């Protein structure tokens, strides 16, 4: 069968042979035993719903074995034999250009070069899934190949509920992930519902089909590292940035360190993922002992090198060793997947990777105990360095939250706040989000590198024009972004689809998108998908990350994210998504995203103007109402530009009256 025929057939009538487990692939760890005997029967019944009863007798022992062996039913047998990657859009079957673009994005999320655990349909973060099983993938792709522009596909946590009559201006796909009743948002609730096959963790851009590989967070990480050094008034050259995590968040940190011009040490416990990131060029060197690491860092400091070094081992050993050897760390953070601490997001020190994975599945209580011991050691070592002058910030991965729950010394004197700031509180919030700057991104669905090169040039020209008259308050952001886009090609950021990310405000996003749409209309480039990370101005309510610089008491509310997705839906988004969990943990955040297909039409021009303006200014208005100074400036400026915008502004209180 051809690729198009395989897509159109969906779940095959004749089952393919049972699949063999490929040990060369980076697989998800076994999930812990959580279902009762009766619940295991229910999980099997749920999985078998996708198949004709004539196949049930054959599949029951196989799915039962998967559940016992891996803690989940992935349906490996149904994994397609074609190469998984983002094909040029015209290679997909279908009646809708928009639907074909979504297929392009889904396959990119599962590309072996992009996905963390591709055979388990997990893109990043240890549990950030596109689908729960391969039947869902096959059925979704079939629906997309059949749908017209007058239908909408409804996705329930990876399950395609079906195609419903709709209209051309409605979203083609509406995605929800993990939308559970609030009282059932504990980690074990997720484990049970996911094992039953009824809910999934979509992370931010995994379950919304908008992940673009490590590049997706490189730009934001670069801005964070650059502004971290600016904050402590230190030149990155010859300075040391220490962090950890190459798997869940790929190689963004060492690449960002290279772009910023510092020395980066990034620890990672997984040998497979370390090898992959090194081969992909996201890290320069790999070392396997602390003695070797100490010598290499000392040499890099002496020569003021720009270099990224992966340490294959636990980051706690790095912090403790550098304290003992008196190696100064200038910037410190952590990017392990601590939203998922008990299932592979963070590993205990002093235990091998293999033994830890075994303990995780067979003795989860002991594993949790060892993780919390490690968090206490980790925090204690960081505290020693900060006493020597290290600037440490929480990278929004729930490090301080989980460390505090483990009893680590991370609380401020008031025993309410953490002693270290979130990077959003100190850097991204006041410098970017409050002014409307966030991770706008686009994908050239032609798959042609030359199209991406043309879009880079278009975006750069637009930004340089805007910068000519931009106010002083945002000139730093404008110049950082112009520098970024000019260096995008030489930094070789593309992994998977021909995609780019660029921090831009509403004006920048709209003008760049309109310029793309005009280029498409002229036939200069193919169709383009617009999107963003959910980690943005308006898409996410996350009290310890995106909205951690909201101080009016509303940071535990999620009105903004819900309003964002509803508003995007009727203003022209091609697909929208709303998730529970994001990058900080199930029950800890609500986040929403969108995708928009530009096809060169007048209708696309109207949609992009309406939707992108709302998508950004919804967040600015909420931040303004929280009395954030930069956001008040930004929303007033937006009202001057758009007469139909009228936002409620806060009146400030004289503190002496209180």
Rosetta blueprint (number, residue, H / E / L):
1 X L
2 X L
3 X H
4 X H
5 X H
6 X H
7 X H
8 X H
9 X H
10 X L
11 X L
12 X L
13 X L
14 X L
15 X L
16 X L
17 X L
18 X L
19 X L
20 X L
21 X L
22 X L
23 X L
24 X L
25 X L
26 X L
27 X L
28 X L
29 X L
30 X L
31 X L
32 X L
33 X L
34 X L
35 X L
36 X L
37 X H
38 X H
39 X H
40 X H
41 X H
42 X H
43 X H
44 X H
45 X H
46 X H
47 X H
48 X H
49 X L
50 X L
51 X L
52 X L
53 X H
54 X H
55 X H
56 X H
57 X H
58 X H
59 X H
60 X H
61 X H
62 X H
63 X H
64 X H
65 X H
66 X H
67 X H
68 X H
69 X H
70 X H
71 X L
72 X L
73 X L
74 X L
75 X L
76 X H
77 X H
78 X H
79 X L
80 X L
81 X L
82 X L
83 X L
84 X L
85 X L
86 X L
87 X L
88 X L
89 X H
90 X H
91 X H
92 X L
93 X L
94 X L
95 X L
96 X L
97 X H
98 X H
99 X H
100 X H
101 X H
102 X H
103 X H
104 X H
105 X H
106 X H
107 X H
108 X H
109 X H
110 X L
111 X L
112 X L
113 X L
114 X L
115 X L
116 X L
117 X E
118 X H
119 X H
120 X H
121 X L
122 X E
123 X E
124 X E
125 X L
126 X L
127 X L
128 X E
129 X E
130 X L
131 X L
132 X L
133 X L
134 X H
135 X H
136 X H
137 X H
138 X H
139 X H
140 X H
141 X H
142 X H
143 X H
144 X H
145 X H
146 X H
147 X L
148 X L
149 X L
150 X L
151 X E
152 X E
153 X E
154 X E
155 X E
156 X E
157 X L
158 X L
159 X E
160 X E
161 X E
162 X E
163 X E
164 X E
165 X E
166 X L
167 X L
168 X L
169 X L
170 X L
171 X L
172 X L
173 X E
174 X E
175 X E
176 X E
177 X E
178 X L
179 X L
180 X L
181 X L
182 X H
183 X H
184 X H
185 X L
186 X L
187 X H
188 X H
189 X H
190 X H
191 X H
192 X H
193 X H
194 X H
195 X H
196 X H
197 X L
198 X L
199 X L
200 X L
201 X L
202 X L
203 X L
204 X L
205 X L
206 X L
207 X L
208 X L
209 X L
210 X L
211 X L
212 X L
213 X L
214 X L
215 X H
216 X H
217 X H
218 X H
219 X H
220 X H
221 X H
222 X H
223 X H
224 X H
225 X H
226 X H
227 X H
228 X H
229 X H
230 X H
231 X H
232 X L
233 X L
234 X L
235 X L
236 X L
237 X L
238 X L
239 X L
240 X E
241 X E
242 X E
243 X E
244 X E
245 X L
246 X L
247 X L
248 X L
249 X L
250 X L
251 X L
252 X H
253 X H
254 X H
255 X H
256 X H
257 X H
258 X H
259 X H
260 X H
261 X L
262 X L
263 X E
264 X E
265 X E
266 X E
267 X E
268 X E
269 X L
270 X L
271 X H
272 X H
273 X H
274 X H
275 X H
276 X H
277 X H
278 X H
279 X H
280 X L
281 X L
282 X L
283 X L
284 X L
285 X E
286 X E
287 X E
288 X L
289 X L
290 X H
291 X H
292 X H
293 X H
294 X H
295 X H
296 X H
297 X H
298 X H
299 X H
300 X H
301 X H
302 X H
303 X H
304 X L
305 X L
306 X L
307 X E
308 X E
309 X E
310 X E
311 X E
312 X E
313 X L
314 X L
315 X H
316 X H
317 X H
318 X H
319 X H
320 X H
321 X H
322 X H
323 X H
324 X H
325 X L
326 X L
327 X L
328 X L
329 X L
330 X L
331 X E
332 X E
333 X L
334 X L
335 X L
336 X L
337 X L
338 X H
339 X H
340 X H
341 X L
342 X L
343 X L
344 X L
345 X L
346 X L
347 X L
348 X L
349 X L
350 X L
351 X L
352 X L
353 X H
354 X H
355 X H
356 X H
357 X H
358 X H
359 X H
360 X H
361 X H
362 X H
363 X L
364 X H
365 X H
366 X H
367 X H
368 X H
369 X H
370 X H
371 X H
372 X H
373 X H
374 X H
375 X H
376 X H
377 X H
378 X H
379 X H
380 X H
381 X H
382 X H
383 X H
384 X H
385 X H
386 X H
387 X H
388 X L
389 X L
390 X L
391 X E
392 X E
393 X L
394 X E
395 X L
396 X L
397 X L
398 X L
399 X H
400 X H
401 X H
402 X H
403 X H
404 X H
405 X H
406 X L
407 X L
408 X L
409 X L
410 X L
411 X E
412 X L
413 X L
414 X L
415 X L
416 X L
417 X L
418 X E
419 X L
420 X L
421 X L
422 X E
423 X H
424 X H
425 X H
426 X H
427 X H
428 X H
429 X H
430 X H
431 X H
432 X L
433 X H
434 X H
435 X H
436 X L
437 X L
438 X E
439 X E
440 X E
441 X E
442 X E
443 X E
444 X E
445 X L
446 X L
447 X L
448 X L
449 X H
450 X H
451 X H
452 X H
453 X H
454 X H
455 X H
456 X H
457 X H
458 X H
459 X H
460 X H
461 X H
462 X H
463 X H
464 X H
465 X H
466 X H
467 X H
468 X L
469 X L
470 X L
471 X L
472 X H
473 X H
474 X H
475 X H
476 X H
477 X H
478 X H
479 X H
480 X H
481 X H
482 X H
483 X H
484 X H
485 X H
486 X H
487 X H
488 X L
489 X L
490 X L
491 X L
492 X L
493 X L
494 X L
495 X L
496 X L
497 X L
498 X L
499 X E
500 X E
501 X E
502 X E
503 X E
504 X E
505 X L
506 X H
507 X H
508 X H
509 X H
510 X H
511 X H
512 X H
513 X H
514 X H
515 X H
516 X H
517 X H
518 X H
519 X H
520 X H
521 X H
522 X L
523 X L
524 X L
525 X L
526 X L
527 X L
528 X E
529 X E
530 X E
531 X E
532 X E
533 X L
534 X L
535 X L
536 X L
537 X L
538 X L
539 X L
540 X E
541 X E
542 X L
543 X L
544 X L
545 X L
546 X L
547 X L
548 X L
549 X L
550 X L
551 X L
552 X L
553 X L
554 X L
555 X L
556 X L
557 X L
558 X L
559 X H
560 X H
561 X H
562 X H
563 X H
564 X H
565 X H
566 X H
567 X H
568 X H
569 X H
570 X H
571 X H
572 X L
573 X L
574 X L
575 X E
576 X E
577 X E
578 X E
579 X E
580 X E
581 X L
582 X L
583 X L
584 X L
585 X L
586 X L
587 X L
588 X L
589 X L
590 X E
591 X E
592 X E
593 X E
594 X E
595 X E
596 X E
597 X E
598 X E
599 X L
600 X L
601 X L
602 X H
603 X H
604 X H
605 X H
606 X H
607 X H
608 X H
609 X H
610 X H
611 X H
612 X H
613 X H
614 X H
615 X H
616 X H
617 X H
618 X H
619 X H
620 X H
621 X H
622 X H
623 X H
624 X H
625 X H
626 X L
627 X L
628 X L
629 X H
630 X H
631 X H
632 X H
633 X H
634 X H
635 X H
636 X H
637 X H
638 X H
639 X H
640 X H
641 X H
642 X L
643 X L
644 X L
645 X L
646 X L
647 X L
648 X L
649 X L
650 X L
651 X L
652 X L
653 X L
654 X L
655 X H
656 X H
657 X H
658 X L
